[in-house]
């Protein structure tokens, strides 16, 4: 079960970061994931301490929802400054032009 969880987390992370869908890159990803899982088994780090699968349970869903909300809230406040450099954020949500 832990080996499958490790492979799933590695595959999900790889796909989200790369976004490649062609066969050659997916083959390379599968080979690298298989290599990492094999190395973790060979090094005997696929135990409870090395891969804490209960941490990824239902109890983390409220935390993940809060974390996504906080990131979206901060991005909504700071994105206008990135698009319009003369705009300055004052007092949390008030934007003022400095020109």
C-alpha positions as CSV (number, residue, x, y, z in Angstrom):
1,X,0.0,0.0,0.0
2,X,2.8,2.4,0.8
3,X,4.6,1.6,-2.4
4,X,1.4,2.4,-4.4
5,X,0.9,5.6,-2.4
6,X,4.5,6.7,-3.1
7,X,4.1,5.9,-6.8
8,X,0.8,7.8,-7.0
9,X,2.3,10.9,-5.3
10,X,5.3,10.8,-7.5
11,X,3.2,10.4,-10.6
12,X,0.8,13.2,-9.7
13,X,3.6,15.5,-8.8
14,X,5.5,14.8,-12.0
15,X,2.4,15.3,-14.2
16,X,1.4,18.5,-12.5
17,X,4.8,20.0,-12.8
18,X,5.6,18.8,-16.3
19,X,2.3,18.6,-18.1
20,X,3.7,16.3,-20.8
21,X,1.3,13.8,-22.4
22,X,3.3,12.3,-25.2
23,X,4.2,8.7,-25.0
24,X,8.0,9.1,-24.8
25,X,7.9,11.5,-21.8
26,X,5.2,9.3,-20.1
27,X,7.5,6.3,-20.6
28,X,10.5,8.3,-19.0
29,X,8.2,9.3,-16.1
30,X,7.1,5.7,-15.6
31,X,10.7,4.5,-15.6
32,X,11.9,7.2,-13.2
33,X,8.9,6.5,-10.8
34,X,9.6,2.8,-10.9
35,X,13.3,3.5,-10.2
36,X,12.5,5.7,-7.2
37,X,10.0,3.2,-5.8
38,X,12.6,0.4,-6.3
39,X,15.3,2.4,-4.6
40,X,13.0,3.2,-1.6
41,X,12.2,-0.5,-1.2
42,X,15.9,-1.4,-1.6
43,X,16.9,1.2,1.0
44,X,14.1,0.1,3.3
45,X,12.6,3.5,3.7
46,X,9.1,2.6,2.6
47,X,7.9,2.2,6.2
48,X,5.5,4.3,8.4
49,X,8.1,6.9,9.1
50,X,9.4,7.3,5.5
51,X,6.0,7.4,3.8
52,X,3.3,8.5,6.4
53,X,0.2,7.6,4.4
54,X,-2.3,8.2,7.3
55,X,-1.3,11.9,7.2
56,X,-2.9,12.1,3.7
57,X,-6.3,11.1,5.1
58,X,-9.6,12.9,5.5
59,X,-8.3,14.9,8.4
60,X,-6.2,17.0,6.1
61,X,-9.0,18.1,3.9
62,X,-10.1,21.1,6.0
63,X,-6.5,22.3,6.2
64,X,-6.0,22.0,2.5
65,X,-9.2,23.9,1.8
66,X,-8.0,26.7,4.2
67,X,-4.6,26.7,2.6
68,X,-6.0,27.0,-1.0
69,X,-8.4,29.8,0.3
70,X,-5.5,31.7,1.8
71,X,-3.3,31.4,-1.3
72,X,-6.2,32.5,-3.6
73,X,-7.0,35.5,-1.2
74,X,-3.4,36.7,-1.2
75,X,-3.0,36.2,-4.9
76,X,-6.2,38.3,-5.6
77,X,-4.8,41.1,-3.4
78,X,-1.3,41.1,-5.0
79,X,-2.0,40.2,-8.7
80,X,-3.0,43.8,-9.6
81,X,0.4,45.0,-8.4
82,X,2.1,42.6,-10.8
83,X,0.0,43.7,-13.8
84,X,0.1,47.4,-13.0
85,X,3.5,48.3,-11.3
86,X,2.4,51.9,-10.4
87,X,-0.4,50.5,-8.2
88,X,0.3,50.3,-4.5
89,X,-1.7,48.3,-1.9
90,X,-2.7,50.3,1.2
91,X,-4.5,49.0,4.3
92,X,-5.1,45.5,3.1
93,X,-7.4,46.0,0.1
94,X,-7.2,49.6,-1.0
95,X,-5.2,50.3,-4.2
96,X,-3.7,53.7,-4.9
97,X,-1.8,54.8,-8.0
98,X,1.6,56.3,-7.4
99,X,2.2,58.5,-10.4
